[in-house]
Amino acid sequence: MDIRVGCGYDVHALGDGLRLVLCGVEVPHTKGCIAHSDGDVAIHAICDALLGALALGDIGKLFPDTDAKYKGIDSTILLKEVVDIISAKGYNISNIDCTIAMQRPKLRPHIDAMRARLSEVVGIDIERISVKATTTERLGFEGREEGVSATAVVLLIGA
């Protein structure tokens, strides 16, 4: 049995009047992520963690923001493609742990929907998926509501 751990991180600036999508769930807010895709920082961090666990680069290498076909793309599509790559290499996801940092809005009411959506996309039990939210106590770009960041850690098990 081969065990691999991956860590991912992503950041996006926030802009007025844009959609805020986190873990494949649209969260009501006055601001959303400025991005080439839908700007789902949580899924981007998870993709980077999965790719990193197998030393396959990062999301920007696989889905460059210079490619028009990814303009506005739903990040769950990107995550599914990454999961397919991981599976083709003979690995299964054991668990995912993701933390989203932003001052507002409060994400607690949306966490269960986020976990359910990730479970659906990656094909593992919801009990193996953790999504947490934190503020930065009004410190830094997240605290000033200029942006949002996410970190993710994954454990992969290969045959």
N, C-alpha and C positions, 0 to 999 in steps of 0.2 A: 504494500500500500504506500502510495506517495502522497504526502500532505504538503500543500502550498498555502501560504498566506499572502494576501495582497492588500495594499493600502492605496486609497485614492483621495484626491482633493480637487475641488473645483470652486470657482468664484465667478459671479456675474454682477455687473452693475445693475441697479434698479432704475427704471424710468417710468414716468407718469403715464397712465392710460394703457399699459401693456398687460397681457395675461401673466399671472403668476402660476406656474406649473411646478409642482414638487412631487417626486415619486409617481409621476403619471396622473396626478390629481390636480385639477384646477382649484386654486385657493382664492376666494374672494379677497381682493385688496385693491387699493388705488394705484399700486405700482406693480410692475412685472419686470422680468429679466430682459436686459438688452443683450441679444445674442443672434447668431446666425441660424441656429435651430430654435426649438421652443424654449431653450435656456434652462432646462430642468437640471439645476446644479447637483441635486441628489443622485439622479440617475447617471449623470456624467461622472461623478465621483465613484459610483458603484462600477461603472464600466471600466474606469481606470484601475480600480482595485482588482477586478477580474483579469484584465489584460496583464497587469503588473505581476500577478501571482504566477503567471506562466512566461514572464519576460517577453511579452508580445508587443511592447510599446505602450502607447496611450491612445485615447479616443481621438486626439487630433491627427495622429498618424493614420488611423483607420478611416476616419470620417472627417477629412479636412474642411475647415470653414471657407476654403477657397473654391470648393466644389458646389456649384449651383444646385445640384440634386439634393443637397442637405438643407437648403434654405427653408426655414420654418418647419422642418421635419419633427414629428412626434418622437421624443427621445425613447419611448418604449420600443419603437421599431429598432433603434440603435442597440438598446439593451438586449433585445431578442436575438439580434445578429451576433452580438458578443457571446451570449449564452450558447448559441449554436456552434461557434468557433471553439469554445471551451469544451463542449460535449464531444465535438469531432476529435479533439486532442485526447479524449479518454478521461475527462475530469467531470466530477459532479460538484455542485455547490452544496457545502454542508451548512453554512450559515452566512448571513449578511448583517452587519451592524453599521448603521448610518446616523450621523449627527448633522443637523441643519442649524446654522447660526444666523439669526436675524432678529432684529428688535421687534418688529411688528410685521404682520399680524400674529396673534397667538396661534400656534400650530396644533396645540393639544387636541382641539376638536376634530382635526383632520388626520391624525396619526393612524387610527385604525383603518381608514380608507386607503391611506398610503401603503400600509403593510399589506392589505388585501390586494391592491393593484400590483405591487411588486411580486407577491406570491403567484398571482395569475400569469404575469409575464415570464418570470424565471422558472416557474414550475416546481417550486419547493413549498413545503408546508409553512403557513403563516407563522407558526411558532418558532421557525428558524430565521425569522426576519425581525430585526429591531430597528425602529426609526425613532430617533429622539430629537427634540428641539431645545435650543437654548438661546437666550439673549446674550449679549456681551456687556450687559449692564451699562448701556449707552456709550461704550468705549469702541474706538475704531470705526472702520467704514460700515460694519454691520450695525453698530450702536447708533451711528448718525443716520441710519436708514438710506445709505448710499448704495449698498449692495448686500448680497447674501452669499454665504459660503457653505460648503458641505464637505464632510470627511466620511470615508467608508473603509471598513475592513471586511475582508471576506476570507473564508476558509474553503479551500478546494481539496477534494479527495480524488485521487486517481487510482486506477487499477494496478 
